[in-house]
């Protein structure tokens, strides 16, 4: 058995963790108390430990389900047929794990499944990650710790950090806003900027 076949489910496992769900029809979303997440060393260690455990579990499930196929690949007659051998290697190393990862991701995010197994735990760790996983653009109103307001525009050119990293966001544009939070005008020659969680008390998101 080749070395890269030891953990073929790694590819599907990454897909199951990182698959981006389709947009959901939300007209307004608010992320309250966005500052408050800090990635301490203990959090990192726990996260990586969970990652390894889940990866090994996923791989064991994969081997149990497709052990017959792995045996087939290593048969002498199959190995002698380079075309068939390479096709089977591609299927077992990429295609099948990717499909399992995609299906697993869709199932773990399905509300009906969580109701069926009577759990409210969502696979996405924070509301921050859940909102910004969706391929949507937002007008963002930042309520700064200084008491001031600043507006930003977030689209597919923007960037947000994800758990367990500290929350920060890059918006592609900055906007001037009124005291009551109305967007007035785009800052001249703005190229956006990065704002970290400790700089605001909470943010408001409006669908663009």
N, C-alpha and C positions, 0 to 999 in steps of 0.2 A: 504494500500500500504506500502510495506516495505521501510525502510530508504534507503537501497542501490539502490532502484529503482528511487530515486529522481533525480539523475543525471546519468542515465545509459549511456548517450552519452559521458561521460568523457573518457571512454576507447577508443572509436572510435576517439574522438577529439585528444587524444594524438597520435594515429596512424597517423592521417591526418597531424599532425605537424611534426612528427619525422620519417615518412616513408622514407627509403633510396632508391633513384632511382637507376636504373641499370646503369652500366658503359656506358659512351658514348665515341665513338672512337676519342679521342683527342690525337694527338701525342705529343703536347707540350702545356703547360699551364703556364702562368705567372701571378703572383699576384703582381701588382705594388702598391707601397705606402701602404704596409701592416700595417705599424705602424701608427696609427692615430685613432684607435677606442679605446675609453675609456668608461667604463661603469659607468657613474655617477649615483648618487642616483635618479635623475630625470628620467633617462633612465630606471632604474629598475622599478620605480613606474609606468611609462607609459606602460612598457612591461607587468606588472602584471595586470594593469587595462584593457589593450587590451585582455589579456588572459581570464579574468573573463567575459568580454562582449562577446567574441567569444564562450566561453564555454556555457554561458546561451543561446545564440542564437542557437548554435548547439543542445542543449538539447530541446529547444522549438520546433525546427524543427523535432527532433526525436519524441517527444510526439505527435505533430500534425499528423505525418505520421503513427504512430503505436499506437495511443490512443485506437483503437479498440482491439488491442492485450493485452494492459494493463488491459482493462476492462474484457476481457476474462479470464485472469490469476486470477483475484480476484473474479470470480464467485464461489459460494459455491460448485458446483459440480466439478469444476476443482481443487479447493483447497483440496477437499476430496480425489482426486486421486494423491497421492504423486509422483508417477512416472511422470505422465503428467505435474504436477505442476512444478516439478524440471527441467524438460526438457524445459518448456516454460520460466522459470526464467533464465536458462542458455542462451537460445536464445536471450531473450530481454536484458540481462545484458552484454553479451560478444560477441556472434556471430554476431548479427545484427549491433551493434555499430562498431565492428571491420570491417565489410564489408563496412559500410558507410564511415568509416574513410579512408579505403584503396582506395575506389573509389573516394572519395573527394580529396585525396592526388594526385592520378593520374590525375584527371581532372584539378586541379589547376596548375599542372606543365606542362600541355599539351600546346604546342605553338599554335596549331590550335584553342584551346578554347580562348586563350588570343587575338588572331587575330579576332575571331568571335565577342567577346565583346569589341573589340577595346581598349585593355589595354596592356601596356608593363610591368606592374608590376608583378614581379615574387614572389611567396610566400616565397622563401628563401631570408632572409634579406640582406645577404652580399655575395660577390664573394668568400670570405674566406670559408663561410659555404657551398656554392654550390660546390666548388672544393673538399672539404674534406668529404662531404657526400657520394661521390662516392667511391665504394669499390675498390680502385686502389692503387698501390704502386708507389712511386716517388723517384727519386734522386733530392734532394733539394740543391740549391746553395744559401747560405745566404750571402748577401752583408751587412756586419756589419757597424755600425755607425763609427767604428774606421778606416774604409777603407779596412779592411782585408776581405778575403773570407774564408768561411768554408763550407764543404760539409756534408750532412746528408742523411741517407737513412730512408724513412718512409714507413712502411708496416702495416699490420693488428695488429701488436703488439704496434704500435705507438698510440699517442693520440693528439687531438687538442681540444682547447676550442671552444665554440660556442657562438653566439650572445645571450645575450648582455654582456657576460664576455669579459675581455680584451684578445686579441689574444695571445696565446702561443701554442707551439707545443713541443711534446716529440718525438724525433727521436730515433730509436733503435740502430743506428750506427752513428759515426762521421767519416768523411773522410778528409784526407789532399788533398788540391787542389792546382793547379798551379796559377800563377798570372793572367792567362787568363781564369781561371775557369774550367780547366780540372781536373777530378777526378783522383788522383794518387794512393793512397793506404789507406786502412782502418787504423784508429788509433789503435795502439796495445791495446788489451784487452778492447776495447770500449764496453760499455754497453749503449751507447747513452746518451742523456741528454735533458734538457729542455731549450728552448730558448724563451724569451719573445719578444713581438713586438718592445719594445723600444730599443732592442739591434741590430736591423737591419733597413736599409733604404728600402730595398725591397728584395724579394726572387724570385728565378726562379725554376720552377718545370719541371723535365724531366721524361717522362714515363719510368718506369722500365721494 
